[in-house]
Amino acid sequence: MLDHVSIGVRDVAAARRFYDAALKPLGYTCLSEGEGSLGYGSEAVAFWIIAAEHPVAPDEKSGLHFCFAAPARKSVDAFHRAALAAGGRDNGGPGLRADYGPDYYAAFVIDPEGYRIEAYCGRSA
């Protein structure tokens, strides 16, 4: 349904270091870079990062989060490790979330700007 989403950040260079590391295990790279913007995806840009004077204020109870599809459970594990190593904070380690579905395998982190992000694989082990 969605073609792309955009998030605003104060520090595009810091966001690039984080998202380059966190999204690589999922098969996503920076496909577009302009002055004050980055675009991530696999074949086309679906996730934009833009410089913003007033990004959305971090609110862990807002319900806002972004979920990235992972090709395999091991990719979810690698995403979580890479995101934490690149400055993210843990918000739920890799594992099955049976209350979401029998094969819902996911990990959750908070990026350096305060956005909540998830990697998800729905394939059985």
N, C-alpha and C positions, 0 to 999 in steps of 0.2 A: 504494500500500500504506500509506503513512504519511499521517496526517491533518495532523500538525504536528510541529515540533520546537521546543525551547526551549533557549536558552543563558543562562547566568548571567554578569553583568557587574558590575564594581565601580562604574561611573559610567554610569548610564542616560542622562544628558543628553549625554555624549560619544558614547555609542553611537548615540543618535538623530541627532546631527549627521552621523556617519559613514554610517549606514544610510539615512537620508533621501537623501543624495547618491548613494551607491553603487547603491541599488536603483531609483532614479527612472528611469534609462535602460532598465531592464528592464520597466517598467510596474508596479512594486510601490510601494505607499505605506503609511504608518502608518494602519491602519484602527481601531486600538484603543489607547487610552492610559489607564493607570490609575496609581495611586500605586505606583511601582516596577516598572512593566511597559509594554511596547510590543508591539503585534502588527502584523505586516506581511503584505501579500498583495495580490492584485488584486481579487478578489471576496469572499474570505473569508480570515481570518487563517490562515497556514500556518507563519509563523516568529515565534516569541515571544522577546522579550528581557526578562529579569527581573533585578532587583537581587539580588545574591548576596554573602554574606560571603566565600564560598570558591569562586569560579568555577573551572572546570577549568583547571589550570595549562597555560600554553602549552607545547606539545611538537610542534615541526614534524615530528618523525619518528614521531608516533603513528599516522598514517594518517587521523586524524579531519579531515574537512572537510565543508563544506556547499556544494552546487551548486545554483545558481539557473538556471532555464530562461530563455533570452533569445529574443525573437521574431525577431531578425535578427542577422547578424554585426556590423553597425554598432552594435547595442545592446551587444554584448560589448565592442567597442572603447570605447564611451562609458562603460560600467561601469568599465572599467580606469582610464580617465582620471579619472573622478569619484572613485573609491575612493582613488587616490593623492593627489589634491588635498585629500581630506577626512581625510588622516592615515594611510591604509593604506600598507603596504609591498608592493612588487612581489614576486610569487612565481611569475612566468611570464607574460610579455606576451601580448597577443592573437595568435592564429594557429591554423593547422591542427595537429592532433595526429594525424597519420596512423597512429601506432601504436595509437591508441584507435579509429579508424575513418576511412573516407575523407572524411567530411563533419563530423568532430568539430572544431568551432571553439570555442576557449575562452580564457579569461584567468583568472589566479589572483592573489589578493592575500591579505595577512594584515591583519586588522582591528586596531584599536588595543589590543584585549584579548589578541591573539595567536591568535585563531581563523583558520583557513585557509578562505577562501571562493573560490568559482569561479562564473563565468558561462559558460554553454554554449549553443550553437546547433548543431543537427544538420542544418540545411537547407543545401543546396548554395548556392553564391554567387549 
